[in-house]
Amino acid sequence: MKKRHATQKLFIIFLTILLLCLSSVCQAKSIALSFDDGLDPRNQPMACSWNSSILEALLKAQIKSILFPAGKRIDTPAGFKLVKDWGKAGHLIGSHTYSHFNYCSKQVTLEQFIADTERNEALLKDLPGWTKRLRFPYLKEGETAAKRDRFRSWLTNHGYESGAVSIDASDWYYNKRYLEWCKNHPGEDLSTFRSAYLNHLWNRTTYYDALSEEVLNRSVKHVILLHTNAINAAFLPDIIEMYKSNGWKIISPEEAYEDPVYTMKLTTLPAGEGILWSLAKQQGISGLRYPAESDKYEKTLLDKLGL
């Protein structure tokens, strides 16, 4: 009898541990990697190499991503080929408009923005991986309710889905400083810059994930905004490892965009920024920075580090 009770007790302990493990797996945080802009071989001599490095890192980690190219940057045979390489590798290709206009600018009309979006679709629509998702340049979605809502209607009527992000960052600014630092410190160890950059991405990730818990009481399936640039070409394997080592699951954009948060039509004005930031603003959460991400928040830190 004692032996049977002991066996039952061990089984209950085992079952409890198993359920806790399964619960942990089910609650694992997840993130999809997305990239903006595309590379322009006309003014970026390393464009082909950077593009290859990013695609190689994604392939090695067996990760599917999405690229949102702005047509004016890749509208040459060489630039177009780099985008096509993404589609051929099994990644999605969305739209970032052709001219990268700021839709919150009073100088940019609804008609101009529609025409610019149509121009980019005409350029990209026959590529492998093309998908009708639009990401607004600068994440700006209109400074008035009329501009915001009329373009939303146009997107819906023309079959476009959201290309919103939940995690924004200033990788574009770190890239600028990285290129300057490499130029002034040829051949020097990159570990300090790598650490600073990873710390920045992790800081913004945990911030927006905490915001998700605050406004939705859950961790959404995140989409982070990165760019096709030198710093991500150099450190993407480290970025991937950072998320995995912290217990995050890297998922495909298709899986991430299944999260209902990306279909929410928010009423904030000026419209834009990341979806969680906008939701927090709509709910009246205090302490939000505007713009949400900017070089002014990072300059002092990098200056102190001598980077």
C-alpha positions in Angstrom: 0.0 0.0 0.0 2.8 2.4 1.0 4.6 1.6 -2.3 1.4 2.4 -4.3 0.9 5.7 -2.5 4.6 6.6 -3.1 4.1 5.7 -6.8 1.0 7.9 -7.0 2.8 10.7 -5.3 5.7 10.6 -7.8 3.2 10.5 -10.7 1.4 13.6 -9.3 4.7 15.4 -9.0 5.8 14.4 -12.5 2.4 15.5 -13.9 2.6 18.8 -12.1 6.1 19.5 -13.5 5.0 18.4 -17.0 2.0 20.8 -16.8 4.2 23.6 -15.7 6.6 23.0 -18.5 3.8 22.9 -21.1 2.3 26.1 -19.6 5.7 27.8 -20.0 6.0 26.7 -23.6 2.4 27.9 -24.4 3.2 31.2 -22.8 6.6 31.7 -24.6 6.9 35.2 -26.1 7.2 35.4 -29.8 8.5 37.8 -32.4 8.7 38.1 -36.2 11.6 39.9 -37.9 10.7 42.5 -40.6 13.0 44.7 -42.7 12.3 48.1 -44.3 13.6 50.1 -47.3 15.8 47.7 -49.4 19.3 48.4 -50.5 20.4 50.8 -53.2 23.6 49.7 -55.0 23.8 53.2 -56.6 25.0 54.8 -53.3 25.8 51.7 -51.2 28.8 49.9 -52.7 28.3 47.1 -50.1 24.6 46.6 -50.8 25.0 43.2 -52.4 27.2 41.9 -49.5 24.9 43.3 -46.8 21.9 41.8 -48.5 23.6 38.4 -48.8 24.7 38.5 -45.1 21.1 39.2 -43.9 19.6 36.5 -46.1 22.3 34.0 -45.1 21.7 34.6 -41.4 17.9 34.1 -41.9 18.6 30.9 -43.8 21.0 29.5 -41.3 18.5 30.1 -38.5 15.6 28.8 -40.7 13.6 32.0 -40.2 11.1 33.5 -42.6 10.9 37.3 -42.7 9.2 40.1 -44.7 10.8 42.9 -46.6 9.1 46.2 -47.2 11.0 48.0 -50.0 10.6 51.6 -51.0 10.6 51.6 -54.8 12.8 54.6 -55.3 15.6 52.9 -53.4 15.6 49.6 -55.4 14.2 50.7 -58.8 17.3 49.7 -60.8 18.2 46.3 -62.2 20.8 45.8 -59.5 18.5 47.0 -56.7 15.5 45.0 -58.0 17.6 41.8 -58.1 18.4 42.2 -54.4 14.7 42.4 -53.6 14.0 39.4 -55.8 16.6 37.4 -53.9 14.3 37.8 -50.8 11.3 36.4 -52.7 13.4 33.5 -54.1 14.6 32.6 -50.6 11.0 32.2 -49.5 10.5 35.5 -47.7 7.5 37.9 -48.2 7.7 41.2 -50.0 5.3 44.0 -49.0 5.1 47.6 -49.9 6.7 50.7 -48.2 5.4 53.0 -50.9 7.6 54.2 -53.8 8.8 57.6 -52.7 8.8 57.1 -48.9 6.6 60.1 -48.3 5.6 61.1 -44.7 1.8 60.8 -44.8 1.6 63.1 -41.7 3.0 65.9 -43.8 0.5 68.6 -44.9 2.4 68.7 -48.2 1.4 65.1 -48.9 -2.1 64.6 -50.1 -4.3 61.5 -50.1 -4.2 61.4 -53.9 -0.4 61.6 -54.0 0.0 58.9 -51.4 -2.4 56.6 -53.3 -0.6 57.2 -56.6 2.7 56.5 -54.9 1.4 53.2 -53.4 0.1 52.1 -56.7 3.4 52.9 -58.3 5.2 50.6 -55.9 2.7 47.8 -56.4 3.2 48.0 -60.2 7.0 47.7 -59.6 6.8 44.7 -57.2 3.6 42.8 -57.9 5.2 40.2 -60.2 8.0 39.3 -57.7 8.0 35.9 -55.9 6.8 36.5 -52.4 4.8 39.6 -53.2 2.0 40.2 -50.7 -0.4 43.1 -50.2 0.8 44.4 -46.9 1.6 48.1 -46.6 4.0 49.6 -44.0 3.8 53.4 -43.7 7.1 55.3 -44.1 8.2 56.6 -40.7 5.1 54.7 -39.4 3.1 57.9 -40.1 -0.6 57.3 -41.0 -2.0 60.7 -41.4 -2.3 63.9 -39.4 -6.0 64.3 -39.7 -8.9 61.9 -39.3 -10.0 62.5 -42.9 -6.6 61.5 -44.4 -6.3 58.6 -42.1 -9.7 57.1 -42.7 -9.9 57.7 -46.4 -6.6 55.9 -47.0 -7.7 53.1 -44.7 -10.7 52.7 -46.9 -8.6 52.7 -50.0 -6.3 50.0 -48.5 -9.3 47.8 -47.6 -11.0 48.3 -51.0 -7.7 47.3 -52.8 -7.0 44.2 -50.7 -4.1 45.5 -48.5 -3.5 44.2 -45.0 -1.6 45.7 -42.2 2.2 46.0 -42.1 2.2 47.5 -38.6 4.8 46.9 -36.0 4.6 46.3 -32.3 8.3 46.9 -31.6 10.0 50.0 -33.0 13.6 50.9 -32.5 16.3 53.2 -33.7 18.5 50.7 -35.6 18.7 53.3 -38.4 20.6 55.7 -36.0 22.8 52.9 -34.6 23.6 52.0 -38.2 24.7 55.6 -38.9 26.9 55.7 -35.9 28.2 52.2 -36.6 29.4 53.2 -40.1 31.1 56.3 -38.8 32.8 54.3 -36.0 34.0 51.6 -38.4 35.4 54.3 -40.7 37.3 55.9 -37.9 38.4 52.6 -36.2 39.3 50.2 -39.0 40.0 46.7 -37.9 39.1 47.3 -34.3 37.1 44.9 -32.1 33.3 45.3 -32.7 32.2 43.8 -29.4 31.5 47.1 -27.6 29.3 48.3 -30.5 27.6 44.9 -30.8 26.8 45.0 -27.1 25.4 48.5 -27.2 23.2 47.7 -30.2 21.9 44.4 -28.7 21.2 46.2 -25.5 19.2 48.8 -27.4 17.1 46.3 -29.2 16.5 44.3 -26.0 15.5 47.4 -24.1 13.0 48.4 -26.7 11.7 44.8 -26.9 11.0 44.6 -23.2 9.5 48.1 -23.1 7.0 47.3 -25.8 6.2 43.9 -24.4 5.5 45.5 -21.0 3.3 48.0 -22.8 1.5 45.0 -24.4 0.8 43.5 -21.0 -0.4 46.9 -19.7 -2.9 47.7 -22.5 -4.0 44.1 -23.5 -3.1 42.0 -20.5 -1.1 39.7 -22.7 2.1 39.5 -24.8 1.1 39.9 -28.4 2.8 38.1 -31.3 5.4 40.8 -31.9 6.7 42.3 -35.2 9.9 44.3 -34.9 11.0 46.9 -37.4 14.6 46.6 -38.6 16.2 47.9 -41.7 18.3 46.4 -44.5 21.6 48.0 -43.5 25.2 47.4 -42.4 24.6 47.0 -38.7 22.0 44.3 -39.2 24.1 42.6 -41.8 26.9 42.4 -39.2 24.9 41.5 -36.1 21.8 39.7 -37.3 23.0 36.3 -36.0 23.6 37.9 -32.6 20.1 39.4 -32.7 18.6 36.0 -33.4 20.6 34.4 -30.6 19.6 37.2 -28.2 16.0 36.4 -28.6 16.4 32.6 -28.5 18.6 32.7 -25.4 16.0 34.8 -23.6 13.3 32.2 -24.3 11.6 34.0 -27.2 10.3 32.1 -30.2 11.0 33.7 -33.6 8.0 33.2 -35.8 7.0 33.9 -39.4 5.3 37.2 -40.3 2.2 35.3 -41.4 1.9 33.8 -37.9 2.5 37.2 -36.2 0.0 39.0 -38.3 -2.7 36.5 -37.2 -2.7 38.3 -33.9 -5.9 40.5 -33.8 -4.0 43.5 -32.5 -2.9 44.2 -36.1 -6.4 44.6 -37.4 -7.4 47.2 -34.7 -8.4 50.6 -36.2 -7.1 53.1 -33.6 -8.3 56.7 -33.4 -5.1 58.5 -32.3 -4.0 61.7 -34.1 -1.6 62.2 -35.6 -2.0 58.6 -36.6 0.9 56.2 -36.6 3.8 54.9 -34.6 3.8 51.3 -33.5 0.5 49.6 -32.9 1.1 49.2 -29.1 2.2 52.8 -28.7 -0.9 54.0 -30.5 -3.1 51.7 -28.4 -1.5 53.0 -25.2 -2.0 56.6 -26.4 -5.7 55.9 -27.1 -6.0 54.5 -23.6 -4.4 57.5 -22.0 -1.3 55.8 -20.8 1.1 58.5 -19.5 4.8 58.9 -20.2 4.8 58.0 -23.9 7.6 59.6 -26.0 6.8 61.3 -29.2 8.1 60.4 -31.7 8.2 57.0 -30.1 11.8 56.3 -31.3 14.3 58.9 -32.3 18.0 59.6 -32.5 17.7 62.1 -29.7 17.0 59.3 -27.2 20.2 57.4 -28.2 22.8 60.1 -29.0 23.8 60.8 -25.4 24.2 57.1 -24.6 26.4 56.4 -27.6 28.4 59.5 -27.0 29.1 58.4 -23.4 30.3 55.0 -24.8 32.6 56.7 -27.3 30.8 55.0 -30.2 
